[in-house]
Amino acid sequence: MTLKFLREYSLLLLFTTFLLIVVAASSFAQQDPAVDAPAAAISSDNASGTDTFAYSPKGRRDPFKPLIQPKQQRGEATYTPELSGRPDKIKGPLEKFELSQFRLIALLVVKGVPRAMVKAPDGKSYMVKIGEYIGMNDGIVKKIETKVMGINENGLRVEKSPDRIVVEEISVDSLTGKKVKQYRYIVM
């Protein structure tokens, strides 16, 4: 008896769902005249040859200009690409930070070429050799100097120059507007 009841109940359930689907489909098939009214109004305006919409860019920003503009302060030397001739696209990871943020970790000589390992503020270590760019102001590594020790008149060992990387930066003098070479150092 329960099997017969389940069969009848499932047929009833199937018939009810079919009926609901047919009713929903027929209600969606009917078109709402309120929705079609604006479309008819637009088509009748275009048929007469008059346009109702005119775009005015007044008071709106240019969509082709970047949203974030570079900040420039008065009296401060600003970076110009003509100064170094290197476009920003080519800049590497060492050119994201100021020179003062780098720390010298080690000095190496590989096949007669001096190299230095520096630690950047992001925690990564990089190998640097002479001629590479480093720092935000287009600094070029000019020398990698090792520690020089000497003996003073009392017979004591004295450090004459520490381990360091010599970096040449070219900047613009804010008073004269001329290019100025500066030598800065990265030390341990």
Rosetta silent file (secondary structure, phi, psi, omega in degrees, C-alpha in Angstrom):
SEQUENCE: MTLKFLREYSLLLLFTTFLLIVVAASSFAQQDPAVDAPAAAISSDNASGTDTFAYSPKGRRDPFKPLIQPKQQRGEATYTPELSGRPDKIKGPLEKFELSQFRLIALLVVKGVPRAMVKAPDGKSYMVKIGEYIGMNDGIVKKIETKVMGINENGLRVEKSPDRIVVEEISVDSLTGKKVKQYRYIVM
SCORE:     score description
SCORE:     0.000 S_00000001
   1 L     0.000  -36.811  179.911    0.000    0.000    0.000 S_00000001
   2 H   -68.493  -32.554  179.206    2.825    2.416    0.725 S_00000001
   3 H   -67.160  -39.848  178.363    4.362    1.785   -2.668 S_00000001
   4 H   -66.150  -40.467  178.924    1.130    2.713   -4.404 S_00000001
   5 H   -62.927  -42.102  179.453    0.839    5.874   -2.288 S_00000001
   6 H   -64.257  -39.079  178.880    4.409    6.933   -3.204 S_00000001
   7 H   -64.247  -45.598 -179.944    3.711    6.463   -6.901 S_00000001
   8 H   -64.878  -41.011 -179.529    0.575    8.590   -6.760 S_00000001
   9 H   -65.070  -41.230  179.249    2.298   11.246   -4.677 S_00000001
  10 H   -67.829  -35.918  176.429    5.271   11.475   -7.067 S_00000001
  11 H   -66.282  -39.627  178.329    2.926   11.787  -10.069 S_00000001
  12 H   -64.518  -42.264  179.190    1.027   14.554   -8.299 S_00000001
  13 H   -65.211  -40.923  178.623    4.273   16.353   -7.488 S_00000001
  14 H   -64.936  -43.311  179.253    5.486   16.031  -11.084 S_00000001
  15 H   -63.944  -40.049 -179.060    2.212   17.372  -12.463 S_00000001
  16 H   -66.063  -43.521  178.209    2.296   20.368  -10.048 S_00000001
  17 H   -64.001  -40.378  177.780    5.852   21.356  -11.031 S_00000001
  18 H   -61.449  -42.265  179.594    4.973   21.121  -14.705 S_00000001
  19 H   -63.814  -41.080  178.835    1.984   23.376  -14.128 S_00000001
  20 H   -65.240  -38.619  179.270    4.110   25.958  -12.269 S_00000001
  21 H   -65.711  -42.098 -179.783    6.672   26.035  -15.066 S_00000001
  22 H   -64.663  -41.775 -179.652    3.968   26.595  -17.708 S_00000001
  23 H   -66.307  -42.321  179.898    2.402   29.456  -15.683 S_00000001
  24 H   -65.209  -40.773 -179.959    5.796   31.131  -15.090 S_00000001
  25 H   -66.154  -38.405 -179.605    6.739   30.867  -18.766 S_00000001
  26 H   -70.770  -32.661  178.734    3.458   32.379  -19.899 S_00000001
  27 H   -71.547  -33.478  176.749    3.820   35.344  -17.475 S_00000001
  28 H   -74.215  -26.677 -178.682    7.318   36.048  -18.781 S_00000001
  29 H   -73.144  -26.927  177.507    6.113   35.804  -22.342 S_00000001
  30 L   -72.901  136.351 -178.678    3.655   38.644  -21.831 S_00000001
  31 L   -94.691  139.818  179.106    5.290   42.000  -22.452 S_00000001
  32 L   -84.219  122.694 -178.549    4.894   44.842  -19.980 S_00000001
  33 H   -65.759  -25.755  179.738    3.711   47.979  -21.823 S_00000001
  34 H   -68.598  -32.311 -179.830    5.467   50.260  -19.268 S_00000001
  35 H   -74.245  -35.756 -177.744    8.840   48.772  -20.200 S_00000001
  36 H   -79.435  -17.189 -176.867    8.240   49.197  -23.935 S_00000001
  37 H   -61.493  -47.669  178.643    7.080   52.826  -23.667 S_00000001
  38 H   -63.242  -35.589  179.029   10.572   54.432  -23.364 S_00000001
  39 H   -65.068  -39.068  178.873   11.863   52.359  -26.277 S_00000001
  40 H   -68.159  -37.853  179.425    8.948   53.497  -28.417 S_00000001
  41 H   -65.770  -39.893  179.868    9.524   57.130  -27.397 S_00000001
  42 H   -66.413  -42.950 -178.441   13.206   56.943  -28.335 S_00000001
  43 H   -67.808  -32.855  178.534   12.453   55.356  -31.699 S_00000001
  44 H   -71.534  -33.546  176.558    9.818   58.000  -32.491 S_00000001
  45 H   -66.486  -42.747 -179.774   12.319   60.817  -31.660 S_00000001
  46 H   -68.696  -28.973  179.741   14.965   59.283  -33.896 S_00000001
  47 H   -68.414  -32.104 -179.955   12.413   58.839  -36.662 S_00000001
  48 H   -80.134  -12.674  174.988   11.757   62.577  -36.701 S_00000001
  49 L    95.076    6.463  179.028   15.503   63.233  -37.029 S_00000001
  50 L  -106.706  134.627  176.378   16.124   65.109  -33.743 S_00000001
  51 L   -92.654  136.621 -177.970   18.621   63.872  -31.165 S_00000001
  52 L   -96.789  -13.645 -176.495   17.627   64.383  -27.551 S_00000001
  53 L  -115.375  129.463  175.271   21.051   63.718  -25.932 S_00000001
  54 L  -130.272  124.256 -178.351   24.109   65.923  -26.287 S_00000001
  55 L   -79.176  133.731  176.179   27.321   65.116  -24.357 S_00000001
  56 L  -124.990  115.457 -178.705   29.041   67.972  -22.575 S_00000001
  57 L   -78.260    3.765 -176.657   32.541   67.288  -21.121 S_00000001
  58 L   -63.689  129.266  178.194   32.354   70.454  -19.014 S_00000001
  59 L    81.644    5.314  179.548   33.210   69.785  -15.388 S_00000001
  60 L  -115.582  152.372 -179.787   34.421   66.238  -16.039 S_00000001
  61 L   -78.735  157.169  177.442   37.947   64.901  -15.995 S_00000001
  62 L   -73.351  121.681 -176.655   39.777   63.753  -19.109 S_00000001
  63 L   -69.911  -11.547 -178.447   39.463   59.935  -19.189 S_00000001
  64 L   -96.466   -5.097  176.094   42.856   59.598  -20.879 S_00000001
  65 L   -89.443  144.868  179.391   44.852   61.373  -18.143 S_00000001
  66 L   -66.116  148.964 -179.496   46.172   59.235  -15.257 S_00000001
  67 L   -70.083  -34.242 -177.993   44.272   59.486  -11.991 S_00000001
  68 L  -104.973  117.250  179.386   47.432   59.917   -9.914 S_00000001
  69 L   -95.293  145.300  177.112   49.628   62.848  -10.911 S_00000001
  70 L   -65.789  140.662 -177.657   53.289   63.074   -9.811 S_00000001
  71 L   -89.283  127.498  178.888   53.776   65.416   -6.881 S_00000001
  72 L  -124.058  135.207  179.253   56.237   68.279   -7.429 S_00000001
  73 L  -111.487  154.151 -179.239   57.365   70.735   -4.773 S_00000001
  74 L   -71.146  145.913  175.061   58.857   74.173   -5.287 S_00000001
  75 L    75.542   -3.897 -178.058   62.599   74.637   -5.049 S_00000001
  76 L  -101.430  138.859  178.507   63.218   70.910   -5.196 S_00000001
  77 L   -69.658  127.173 -179.595   65.128   69.319   -8.063 S_00000001
  78 L  -102.978  152.293  179.649   62.737   67.098   -9.970 S_00000001
  79 L   -75.292  131.883  174.158   63.627   64.028  -11.937 S_00000001
  80 L  -125.428  135.826 -178.960   63.561   64.456  -15.678 S_00000001
  81 H   -62.068  -24.896  179.975   64.050   61.559  -18.079 S_00000001
  82 H   -67.503  -20.960 -177.223   66.316   63.736  -20.256 S_00000001
  83 H   -65.535  -45.257 -177.118   68.782   63.830  -17.369 S_00000001
  84 H  -106.282  -25.304 -178.233   69.708   60.172  -17.549 S_00000001
  85 L    82.879    3.079  179.466   68.225   59.053  -20.851 S_00000001
  86 L  -102.390  123.522  176.335   66.775   55.913  -19.227 S_00000001
  87 L   -71.292  156.674 -178.381   63.025   55.404  -19.442 S_00000001
  88 H   -65.052  -24.268 -177.538   61.175   54.295  -16.310 S_00000001
  89 H   -63.415  -31.765 -173.317   60.138   51.038  -17.978 S_00000001
  90 H   -83.950  -12.805 -173.414   63.681   49.654  -17.927 S_00000001
  91 L   -61.579  139.800 -178.038   64.345   50.326  -14.228 S_00000001
  92 L   -96.609 -174.602 -176.990   65.164   47.293  -12.129 S_00000001
  93 H   -67.952  -23.700  179.119   64.414   46.348   -8.525 S_00000001
  94 H   -75.025  -13.080 -177.026   67.518   48.153   -7.221 S_00000001
  95 H   -98.563   14.825  178.411   66.164   51.475   -8.501 S_00000001
  96 H   -92.332  -14.925 -171.742   63.062   51.468   -6.308 S_00000001
  97 L  -122.458  158.036  174.510   64.847   52.577   -3.122 S_00000001
  98 L   -71.393  154.021 -179.801   67.040   55.445   -1.925 S_00000001
  99 H   -61.876  -35.351 -177.312   70.773   54.747   -1.609 S_00000001
 100 H   -67.555  -14.252 -179.825   70.692   55.351    2.138 S_00000001
 101 H   -86.677  -13.364  179.597   68.293   52.412    2.540 S_00000001
 102 L   -83.945  147.886  174.384   70.769   49.836    1.169 S_00000001
 103 E  -125.508  136.025  177.832   73.194   47.939    3.392 S_00000001
 104 E   -78.937  127.855 -179.266   76.412   46.303    2.201 S_00000001
 105 E  -102.380  -47.494 -174.825   76.493   42.633    3.197 S_00000001
 106 E  -153.550  157.096  173.829   79.542   41.178    1.469 S_00000001
 107 E  -118.175  138.870 -179.842   82.270   41.840   -1.083 S_00000001
 108 E  -135.728  157.243  170.029   83.367   39.193   -3.600 S_00000001
 109 E  -125.424  111.594 -177.567   85.790   38.905   -6.464 S_00000001
 110 E  -112.269  113.796 -179.025   84.450   36.554   -9.140 S_00000001
 111 L    53.170   42.028  177.058   86.875   35.841  -12.025 S_00000001
 112 L    81.510   -1.452 -179.923   88.698   39.084  -11.325 S_00000001
 113 E  -103.808  119.309  178.981   85.504   41.193  -11.305 S_00000001
 114 E   -71.352  137.669  178.191   84.653   42.783   -7.948 S_00000001
 115 E  -134.678  157.675  178.408   81.055   42.336   -6.869 S_00000001
 116 E  -133.206  148.024  175.210   79.103   43.339   -3.822 S_00000001
 117 E  -108.039  123.757 -179.867   76.019   41.942   -2.171 S_00000001
 118 E  -117.169  151.340  177.036   73.588   44.557   -0.871 S_00000001
 119 E  -107.785  124.899 -179.325   70.435   44.155    1.179 S_00000001
 120 L   -86.986  163.919  179.133   67.439   46.217    0.076 S_00000001
 121 L   -62.741  -20.910  178.773   64.727   47.507    2.443 S_00000001
 122 L   -79.503    0.729  176.645   62.317   44.849    1.138 S_00000001
 123 L    92.730   -5.890 -179.545   64.579   42.205    2.750 S_00000001
 124 L   -89.712  151.712  177.658   65.968   40.783   -0.488 S_00000001
 125 E  -106.478  142.154 -177.964   69.679   40.595   -1.292 S_00000001
 126 E  -131.886  146.680  174.343   71.089   41.602   -4.668 S_00000001
 127 E   -92.318  135.686 -177.595   74.465   41.220   -6.370 S_00000001
 128 E  -126.912  139.894  173.735   75.920   44.458   -7.755 S_00000001
 129 E  -130.315  171.581 -176.233   78.876   44.994  -10.059 S_00000001
 130 L   -62.806  134.529  178.338   80.570   48.057  -11.536 S_00000001
 131 L    97.725   -8.101 -179.711   78.442   49.892  -14.104 S_00000001
 132 L   -84.977  154.797  178.613   75.025   48.826  -12.779 S_00000001
 133 E   -87.089  141.130  178.870   72.294   51.284  -11.837 S_00000001
 134 E  -151.009  143.303  178.496   71.238   51.569   -8.207 S_00000001
 135 L    90.221  162.268 -176.126   69.074   54.034   -6.284 S_00000001
 136 L   -76.008  -19.716 -176.209   66.158   56.231   -7.273 S_00000001
 137 L  -100.759   34.440  178.431   68.340   59.037   -8.681 S_00000001
 138 L    54.652   45.970  176.571   69.959   56.960  -11.448 S_00000001
 139 E   -73.084  143.796  178.771   73.094   56.190   -9.477 S_00000001
 140 E  -118.548  131.919  178.012   75.802   54.176  -11.235 S_00000001
 141 E   -70.168  116.522 -178.771   78.198   51.914   -9.324 S_00000001
 142 E   -97.274  -40.583 -178.565   81.662   53.356  -10.072 S_00000001
 143 E  -143.428  150.376  169.018   83.903   51.435   -7.631 S_00000001
 144 E  -121.195  107.001 -173.056   83.709   48.582   -5.191 S_00000001
 145 E  -102.790  136.821  176.063   86.413   49.248   -2.616 S_00000001
 146 L   -94.942  164.260 -177.638   87.723   46.769   -0.089 S_00000001
 147 L   -62.951  133.951  177.614   88.953   47.635    3.355 S_00000001
 148 E  -113.046  123.933 -179.308   92.468   49.116    3.457 S_00000001
 149 E  -107.927  149.487  177.791   94.435   48.613    6.629 S_00000001
 150 E  -142.383  175.459  178.785   97.572   50.468    7.646 S_00000001
 151 E  -120.288  128.425  179.706   99.902   50.803   10.593 S_00000001
 152 L   -84.139 -175.455 -175.469  100.221   54.095   12.429 S_00000001
 153 L   -67.190  -17.865  178.506  103.364   55.495   14.086 S_00000001
 154 L   -90.504   -1.627  179.111  102.635   53.558   17.306 S_00000001
 155 L    87.581   11.429  179.820  102.562   50.232   15.462 S_00000001
 156 L   -93.439  147.981  177.359   98.814   49.780   15.751 S_00000001
 157 E   -74.569  133.934 -179.534   96.608   48.594   12.899 S_00000001
 158 E  -129.360  137.566  176.912   94.417   51.354   11.536 S_00000001
 159 E   -84.686  115.446 -178.206   91.581   51.109    9.038 S_00000001
 160 E   -83.546  -40.722  175.000   92.294   53.678    6.305 S_00000001
 161 E  -145.450  138.613 -178.076   89.142   53.076    4.237 S_00000001
 162 L   -81.608  171.825  170.368   86.206   50.748    4.947 S_00000001
 163 L   -65.286  129.941 -179.012   84.488   48.282    2.623 S_00000001
 164 E  -161.988  162.462  174.449   82.176   50.364    0.493 S_00000001
 165 E  -112.532  127.919  178.558   80.454   50.850   -2.830 S_00000001
 166 E   -96.024  122.539 -177.179   81.044   54.186   -4.567 S_00000001
 167 E  -119.481  130.747  177.254   77.952   55.375   -6.434 S_00000001
 168 E   -99.868  123.492  176.630   77.855   58.362   -8.791 S_00000001
 169 E  -114.740  141.509  175.949   74.547   60.222   -8.956 S_00000001
 170 E  -109.657  123.485  179.135   73.711   63.011  -11.364 S_00000001
 171 E  -131.045  175.655 -179.850   71.244   65.566  -10.056 S_00000001
 172 E  -107.589  127.260  176.606   70.105   69.076  -10.916 S_00000001
 173 L   -69.566  128.107 -174.410   71.236   71.990   -8.783 S_00000001
 174 L   -71.584  -22.234  179.893   68.089   73.835   -7.672 S_00000001
 175 L   -85.467  -48.532 -174.817   69.759   77.256   -7.832 S_00000001
 176 L   -94.428  -24.518 -178.186   71.644   77.117  -11.119 S_00000001
 177 L    81.330    9.675 -178.874   69.725   74.356  -12.909 S_00000001
 178 L   -93.102  157.930  176.220   72.970   72.649  -13.965 S_00000001
 179 E   -73.454  136.409 -178.711   73.800   68.956  -13.763 S_00000001
 180 E  -129.410  132.094  176.174   75.888   68.074  -10.719 S_00000001
 181 E   -92.458  132.234  176.679   77.777   64.805  -10.075 S_00000001
 182 E  -126.461  141.116  175.583   77.725   63.539   -6.510 S_00000001
 183 E  -106.959  123.800  179.310   79.537   60.543   -5.087 S_00000001
 184 E  -122.618  161.780 -172.365   77.696   58.650   -2.379 S_00000001
 185 E  -126.255  144.823  170.794   78.668   55.508   -0.519 S_00000001
 186 E  -112.561  122.006 -177.174   76.992   52.291    0.591 S_00000001
 187 E  -121.899  171.447  179.515   78.755   50.818    3.622 S_00000001
 188 L   -70.443    0.000    0.000   78.264   47.853    5.943 S_00000001
